[in-house]
Amino acid sequence: MNVLMTGAGAPGGPGIIKCLKENSNLNLTVCDINEAASGRFLNNSFFIGKIASDPDFIDFMIERCLELKINVLFPLVTRELFNLAKNKHLFEQHGIKVIVSDYHFLNIANDKGLLHKHLLENELPVSQFKIAKTIEDLNSALINLGYPAKKICIKPTVSNGSRGVRIIDPEADEFNLLFNEKPNSLFISKEKLFQILENRVFPELLISEYLPGEEYTVDTLVDNGKLKIVVPRKRTKMSGGISVGGEIIENLEIIDQVKQISDSMKLHGPIGYQFKKSETGEFRILEMNPRIQGTSVALMGAGVNLPLWAVEQELGIKREIPVVKWGTKFVRYYNELYY
């Protein structure tokens, strides 16, 4: 089995390489646009790729896949997904499988605004929300959602890695934020936010109720719209928007919501979700990640090798899904590579 994995230097790249190497019959090649990508030094076969926006990206990838006799292309980079989804048929003409969802549903899953609208239209559980494109929209949305009596969350409809996420707190104290909070604090005052955005063109924003409770990441594997496995994990420690500690928990409320959402969309491959508990105690979705999540390697301790199963699924290899070891806890740590 010849597999090509992109994004070898992504935060989750080394862990996913580790997962894939559990199958000794798998011949893995990795690539990245960074010649010093960490994954380069964890795998024998590596080449420098092109960015997804490069006009030659698709031709380049097909050419390299043919040279290496690749059976499955496994993208880790979000920006590559759309280009690959549009051109999936070109790879299939050469017998190359690409682990990516249908373009239409990929777009919904990646856009928080479209996702929330989709859930509302399909009468599925969703937070109270508004979409804002201007300062006037933003001000109106805050009032409609209960500000200043309530904290409100804002985030760009299309972003990743917690970029642009802020919690508007009517009691936010700029002095306290400066001296008692780390620089990456999510809290901000309305006045400070409006000062930043005033007279600037900013991306479309999702304005939603603030969810103060515990947070879960969910890893799933979908086979052309058919949900195969759902594994929630509670986030107990975060660093830069990435989960570095948690526990694998069989949360039936979240599992049921994921099943409903998955049934309403035709997705494919590993799909990630983020959930948080509301003030009234219900879990509500924050976002979806229509690709393998970097911390999916954490599931290996619970008997789940999601990256490898995704590749094997693409190759038509049938695998009995084992019983998940619920209650497994994990911590992640930094390691060094020398070259």
Number of C-alpha atoms within 10 A of each C-alpha: 15 15 22 23 22 24 24 33 22 17 16 19 26 21 20 26 21 18 21 23 14 11 12 9 10 15 16 20 23 27 22 23 16 15 15 13 20 21 30 24 16 17 16 11 15 21 16 16 18 18 14 18 11 9 10 11 17 21 12 13 17 17 13 15 21 14 9 14 16 21 23 24 25 24 22 23 19 17 12 19 26 19 15 24 17 15 14 21 14 14 22 13 9 14 14 21 20 23 23 26 29 19 19 14 18 22 17 18 26 22 20 23 23 18 22 27 17 18 17 15 9 12 9 13 16 19 19 14 22 21 21 23 14 18 16 9 14 20 14 14 20 24 13 12 19 12 18 14 11 16 22 25 22 22 21 23 22 18 15 15 9 13 12 15 18 19 23 24 20 17 14 17 12 14 9 9 17 11 9 10 13 9 9 10 13 16 21 19 19 20 11 12 13 13 11 11 12 11 10 10 10 14 15 16 23 24 26 23 21 22 24 13 15 14 20 26 25 23 24 26 25 20 17 14 17 16 20 13 17 19 24 25 27 22 20 16 13 11 9 10 12 15 20 18 19 22 20 24 18 17 14 10 10 24 16 12 18 23 16 15 17 18 13 15 19 19 26 25 29 27 23 24 21 21 24 23 18 18 12 9 12 16 23 19 26 20 21 20 19 23 28 27 23 18 19 24 23 27 23 18 15 20 15 21 19 26 24 19 20 22 24 18 17 21 13 8 10 10 9 5 11 9 9 19 16 17 13 17 18 18 12 13 6 5 5 5 9 5 6
